[in-house]
Structures are given as structure tokens and as C-alpha cells.
Amino acid sequence: MALGTVTRLQAYLDPLLFLAVAVYGLLLVLLDAFTFQLKTKDLLNRNMMSDKVFGKVWLKLNKRIATSQLETSLPALVASASGTILEVGPGSGSQLPRYDKSKITKIYGVEPNVDLHDALQKTVKQCGLSDIYTIVLCGAEDFQTLASYGIEKGSVDTILSVQVICSVPEPQKTVSGMYELLRPGGQMIIYEHVESHDAVSRIVQGIYNVVWPFPFGGCHLDRPTGKYLMKAGKWSRVELEPKKEEDDWSLFPRVVGRLTKAN
Ligand SMILES: C[S@@+](CC[C@H](N)C(=O)[O-])C[C@H]1O[C@@H](n2cnc3c(N)ncnc32)[C@H](O)[C@@H]1O
């Protein structure tokens, strides 16, 4: 078998490891049910169960994933965030140690999964950000709740989105709304896994999508996030990393970089 085919097959098996952790997360949630920390009606609530399983899974995987990001441009991108920052889906706060505090006025962490809030709060404290960090319990698409925190059109200097657009319910609408929240000249920092440009890999992404969203908080492997960003509005600068060779077979190719809103 040609080396390329082996590499491709290996890449297509990658998500199985994550799914094994998902089974572990599901077992922990079921254990909570047996020990009466969950009500029977909660077990029948699909969205709640998905959030609960993802909460367990993410707390197991977050450190490993954050470490793997050290080899990428993400830490430097996060360190360039400035002013009033809207971090969508901060999870347990893996990006927090990467901020340069001297550049920041305020951070809003918009995190809809309440099961991650304790861990997030703990990281906020550890990073010495308690005085400038506010956790907002809603989805990035809930612009009404965001407005109640003063996060309104043109009010944000930097938006940070790290592996979140894959999970929002209405991605194009959410990305366009996020664009509106930025002030002219403001920057959107993006690190998102997206649809493959390779037809076979896209089919495999579609197959995994049958089971993937439930344990991974609504995550889809094949979102065209790059296209959503381009359609969101006018950018004066688009600094996105070029495609890599492994993007042909990877089920997690990424769009990474910074976009600056036109004046
Ligand atoms: C893969 S985790 C990434 C966490 C964090 N950004 C990081 O890099 O460590 C995805 C995060 O997006 C959050 N999320 C899911 N749906 C969301 C939505 N509609 N709005 C904002 N965040 C959302 C999840 O709860 C989770 O914390």
C-alpha cells in the first residue's frame, strides 16, 4: 500500500480515540445518575445530556489539547488580543494563560455549558484575571443576553474563537453577528477546525458527524467556517495561514489567523 494511503487511513482513524474518551464521559454521567446527582428526566433531555457528557470529556482532554497547540501560532495570536475581548466558548479557560494582561481592559467569556464554569472560574483566578473577567452564561448566538452585558454592535476590540464555531447552532448567523460586535479596526482571532477541501475526507467527516455532535457538545467536523467569515462582512486585512500538505487527509484541517474589520 502506498505510504500516502496508510497516512490517510491513520488520519481517518484519529477520531476513534476521541470517541473512546466520549464513552468514558458518558459512563461518568450515567454514574452521576446512579448516585442521584441527575434526575431521570435529565437523562431524557438530549441537549442537557450532550452538555454533561461534553463537560466530562473536555475536562479530560483540555490539557492535552492545549499542549498540542504549543506548536502552532495560537499562543502568539492569543497574546496579541487587546482592549475589550470577547472570548466565545472559553471552556475551562485553556487560552487564559496565553493572554498578555498588559494589553487587556476587559474579557467576557461567553460559555453556555454551565458544567465548565467552575473550572473556568478556577483558571480565571489562577491567571489573576478575576478583576477583569466576566463569565457570561449564554451561546455566542444569543445577542440579546450579550447586549444586557453591554456587548453591543461595535463595542468589542478583539473576538477570540478557538474551536467553537464547529458547535454553534447557526454558524453563519453567529459569525455575522460576531462581526457586527467588533468595532471598525477590531480583530477576530480564529483557530477553528473546518470542512476538508478533499472530497474523500469530507465524506469521512460526514460519516463521523452521525455520532460526533452528541458527546462533543454539538461539534460538527465539516463546517465551512472560512467561508462564513468571508461572508460576514468587509475585512481590511485577512491574515490566515495557508493550507498545509496534511490538510488533504486530515479530518481536522484548520482555519487559523486574524481578520481585521474594515473601517
Ligand atoms: C472544543 S471546546 C473549546 C474550548 C476553548 N475555546 C479552548 O480552546 O480550550 C468548545 C467550547 O465551545 C463552547 N460552545 C458550544 N456551543 C457554543 C455556543 N453556541 N456559543 C459559545 N460557545 C459554545 C463549548 O461549551 C466549549 O466550551
The ligand as an ORCA input file, in Angstrom:
! r2SCAN-3c Opt
* xyz 0 1
  C     -13.749     22.437     21.967
  S     -14.232     23.470     23.267
  C     -13.010     24.748     23.144
  C     -12.812     25.485     24.441
  C     -11.823     26.639     24.389
  N     -12.150     27.584     23.341
  C     -10.419     26.154     24.260
  O      -9.779     26.443     23.271
  O      -9.942     25.477     25.167
  C     -15.684     24.239     22.580
  C     -16.335     25.218     23.515
  O     -17.374     25.912     22.836
  C     -18.466     26.012     23.697
  N     -19.690     26.249     22.911
  C     -20.520     25.346     22.386
  N     -21.571     25.952     21.794
  C     -21.374     27.278     21.956
  C     -22.114     28.431     21.588
  N     -23.264     28.338     20.941
  N     -21.624     29.631     21.945
  C     -20.453     29.749     22.614
  N     -19.713     28.691     22.983
  C     -20.170     27.474     22.668
  C     -18.467     24.706     24.447
  O     -19.265     24.737     25.606
  C     -16.988     24.551     24.721
  O     -16.604     25.198     25.881
*
